């Protein structure tokens, strides 16, 4: 029996990954029952430098392009905090935390973190903010009844196990040779093939995914 699946490689603080949520959702709607694994890439993980004005300008340019392609909204004020450090490791680790404890809600948490940062301008480098994002998602009942509390989230988030799992994700992505996000991989019976490396519309991704599933599954 042929087993098909997808692997999504990204970072919650990657703006193109934020926009990519639109075509990814459209793609998954057309592939019901095909499981999706989320692997975290660590765009600027463990960065310790205060964000310079030149980088802020560059990122805002990217954001305008993301909006044109995807229609996703961007708020303001993300970088107005004095001394803001663009470290993407905490946001990635938050997703790994959910993946390890309530795996079926991994993508929902990933998207919720993106919305909190890009649309709402919240500082998702902070543990308390990430815990609040999770609790708000639970309280919304979008996920149904979930018993993993914000307290449980913080305990897991700060554990050595989750920190190690997050670093393992980063290392695996480097081993795969993926240098840009978002990336989508199609897997058939354990054999993987890169479908897209960068933003891509749903129709083109679907065509490529189906080609991989059809050719590799024979």
Residue pairs with C-beta under 8 A, 6 or more apart in sequence:
2 188
2 189
2 213
2 217
3 188
3 189
3 190
4 34
4 186
4 187
4 188
4 213
4 217
5 34
5 35
5 36
5 37
5 186
5 187
6 31
6 34
6 35
6 36
6 37
6 184
6 185
6 186
6 187
6 195
6 209
7 36
7 37
7 38
7 39
7 184
7 185
7 187
7 192
8 24
8 36
8 37
8 38
8 39
8 107
8 182
8 183
8 184
8 185
9 39
9 40
9 41
9 173
9 176
9 178
9 181
9 182
9 183
9 184
9 185
10 17
10 20
10 38
10 40
10 41
10 110
10 181
10 182
10 183
11 17
11 40
11 41
11 42
11 43
11 44
11 88
11 91
11 92
11 181
12 18
12 88
12 91
12 92
12 94
12 95
12 110
12 113
12 114
12 117
12 124
13 43
13 44
13 86
13 88
13 91
13 117
13 124
14 41
14 43
14 88
14 181
14 182
15 59
15 62
15 63
15 66
15 118
16 62
16 66
16 181
16 182
16 198
16 199
17 114
17 181
17 182
18 66
18 70
18 72
18 114
18 117
18 118
19 66
19 67
19 69
19 70
19 72
19 199
20 70
20 182
20 199
20 200
21 70
21 72
21 111
21 114
22 70
22 71
22 72
23 70
23 199
23 200
23 201
23 202
23 205
24 182
24 184
24 202
26 202
27 202
27 205
27 206
27 209
28 34
28 36
30 202
30 206
31 206
31 209
36 107
38 95
38 99
38 106
38 107
38 110
39 169
39 172
39 173
40 92
40 93
40 95
40 96
40 166
40 169
40 170
40 173
41 92
41 169
41 170
41 173
41 178
41 181
41 183
42 88
42 89
42 92
42 166
42 169
42 170
42 173
43 88
43 181
44 86
44 87
44 88
45 87
45 88
45 89
45 92
45 170
46 87
46 89
47 85
47 86
47 87
47 88
48 85
48 87
49 85
50 83
50 84
50 85
51 79
51 84
51 85
51 86
55 86
56 79
59 79
63 74
63 118
66 72
66 74
66 199
67 73
67 74
69 199
70 199
72 118
72 119
73 118
73 119
74 118
74 119
75 118
75 119
75 120
75 121
76 121
77 121
78 84
78 117
78 118
78 121
78 123
81 123
84 123
84 125
85 125
86 125
87 125
89 166
90 124
90 125
90 126
90 127
90 130
91 113
91 117
91 124
91 125
91 130
92 166
92 169
92 170
93 157
93 162
93 163
93 166
94 109
94 113
94 124
94 130
94 133
94 134
94 153
94 157
95 106
95 109
95 110
95 113
96 162
96 165
96 166
96 169
97 153
97 156
97 157
97 162
98 105
98 106
98 109
98 134
98 148
98 153
99 106
100 156
100 161
100 162
100 165
101 148
101 152
101 153
101 156
102 146
102 148
105 137
105 143
105 146
108 137
108 142
108 143
109 133
109 134
109 137
112 133
112 134
112 136
112 137
113 124
113 130
113 133
116 122
116 124
116 129
116 133
117 124
122 129
122 133
123 129
124 130
124 133
127 154
127 157
127 158
130 153
130 157
131 150
131 153
131 154
131 157
132 150
134 148
134 150
134 153
135 149
135 150
135 153
137 143
138 146
138 148
138 149
138 150
156 162
178 194
178 197
180 197
180 198
182 196
182 198
182 199
183 194
183 196
183 197
183 198
184 194
184 195
184 196
184 200
184 205
184 209
185 192
185 193
185 194
185 195
186 192
186 193
186 195
186 208
186 209
186 212
186 213
186 216
187 193
188 212
188 213
188 216
188 217
189 216
189 217
191 216
193 212
193 216
195 205
195 208
195 209
195 212
196 204
196 205
196 208
